[in-house]
Amino acid sequence: MSSTEDNFFIDRVCKGDIDAYTFLVNKYKRMAYTVALKIMRNVEDAEDATQESFIKAYQKIHYFKKDAKFSTWLYTIVYRTAVYNLRKNQISTTQIDEIITEEYSTEDNNVFTVAIENQLLLEKVTTAIHKLPRMESLLISLFYTNESSIEEISIITGLSKTNIKVKLYRARKKLKKLLDNPLTETLKKSI
């Protein structure tokens, strides 16, 4: 959806149409949550920061200048809110995911084998990204998942474009090392 369409809904919100804001929330809530989660590293705190950010954006939407993308403006609010809340809380928490397994017939196993392997690879990559420092994890998510440009990331984070490129390069190297290490150690054990 283009920024022109976003601007249509923003204009409606500015004129008092609260339902128009629901459209914007639904469109951007996933990536806004991702930005907050990369900073907060806690599901509940990220949810709170995301909700707080959407409230702030709603209250200040009349200040939005349409020369930039709404998503960039919103993610800047999310980023700053998450950083502020993280500094305010300074409590380290970790989420524990429960894995629920189900039994499948042998016929189902053939169908699910590829899907499970892909899921395991995705989990390894996600885990490796989570092990990166907060800023590098956020930059990887913004650049690759959200497909934000370097310029947009600069606006969101306040970092220079050169600094972002350097941090992305280092993050990719660290990510490669994190993904290569389990394989290397498995090979060493089998020898």
N, C-alpha and C positions, 0 to 999 in steps of 0.2 A: 504494500500500500504506500502511496506516495505521500510526501510531506504536505502536498496540497489537500489531500483528503484528511490528514491529521489536522491541518489548519481549519478545515470546515468544522470538525468536532470541537476544536478549541474555541472557535468563534461562538459556537452554540453554548458551550460551558460559560463563556464570558457573559452571555446574554441570559444566564440563569437556568439553562437546561442541564440539570444534574445527571440525567440519564446519558447524556452525551459523554460525560466523564467516565461512565462505566465502560464504554467502548474503549477508551484510551487505557484504562486500567487493565482490561482483559487483554489488550494487544501487547502491553509492555510488562505485565506482571512477572512473567517467567524470567526474562533477562534481568529485570530489576532485582528480583530475588537472588539470582545467581551472583550479581555484583555484591549484594549485601552478604551473601553466604561466604564468598571468597574472602571478604574482610573479616567478618565476625567468626567464622568457623564453628558456628553453633546454630542449629536449625531454628530454635525459638527466638534467639536474638536477631537472626537474619529476618525472620518473619516480622518481628516488631519493627526493625529498622525499615523494612520495605513498606509496611503499613504507614509508619510515621512519615516516610518520604512521599507517599502518594497523598497524604493529607496536606503536607507542606506544599506540594506541587499544586494541589487544588486551590489552596488558599492564595497562592502567588501566581496563578496561571495568567492573570492579566499583565504580569511583568514579562511574560515570555515574548521574546523578539523573534519574529518569524523568519529572520535571516539565517537561522541555524535549524537543525533538525530537532524536533520535540524530544526524540529519544536521547539525544546527546544532553540536552538540558535536564531531562528527568534523571538520567544515570549520574549526572554530576550531583544532583541533590541526594540520590541514593548513596553514592560514594561518600560524600561529606557527612551525611547522617550516620552511616555505618562506622566511619573512622571516629567521629565524635563519640558515639555510643560505646565503641570499643575502648577508647581511652577513659571514658567515664566509668565503665564497669571494671576493666582490668581483672576480670575473673576468667581463668582458663577452664574451658569445658570441652568435653569430647562427646560426640554422638556415637551411640552404639546401635548398629544396624542388626536387626535379627534376620537371619536367612531361614526362610520357610521352604522345606523341601516337600515335594509331592511324589507319589509313586506313579510311574507310567508303565504301560505295557511295552514289550520289546519292539512292537511295531512303531510305537510312538517315539522310541529312543532314536531310531534312524532319522526321523523327521526333525527332532529337536537337537541332534548332535551339532549341526552347523550353527544353529541359533545359540546354543549354550557356549560354543567356542567363541563366537562373536561377542557374546555378553561378557565372558571372562576377559577377553581382550579389552573391551570397553571399561570394565571394572579396574583392570590393571592400569590403564591410562588415567582413569579418574583418580585412582589412589595415588598414582605418581604425581599428578597435578596437585592433589591435596597436600602432598609432602613438600612442595615448593614453598618458599617464603610467600607470605600473603600477597605482596605486591606483584610478584612474578606470576602467581596463580591467577590473580585478577587480570593481568595483562594478557595472558594466554587465553583466558575465557573471553575477554572483550574482543581480541583480535581474531581468534579462530572460531569461537562459537557464535558470537554476535556479529562477526564480520565488520567490526567497527574499524574505521580508518585510523591511521596514526594520528592524524589531526584531531579526530573525534576523541580518541583516547587522551590526547594532550589536554583537551578542554575538560574532560571528565575528571582526570587525576591531577591536573595542574603541573604535570611533568613536561619537560621539553621534548620535542620530537626526537632529538638525538638520544636523549636519555631513554626514551621508550624503546627505540630501536636496539640500543645496547642491552637493556634489560630483557627484551624479547629474545635476543640472540643468546644471552646467558641462560635464560629460562629454558630455551630449546635444548641447549647443551646439557643442562642439569636433568631435564626430562629424559633425554636419550640415555644418559648414564643410569638414571633410576630404572628405566625400562630394560636396559641391557644387563644390569647386575644380577637379577634373579636367574636369568638364563646362564650367565657365566658361572655362578655358584652351583647351579644344578649340574652343569657339565663337569666341573671340578670334582664334585662328589661322586659322579659315575665313573671317573677314571681311576 
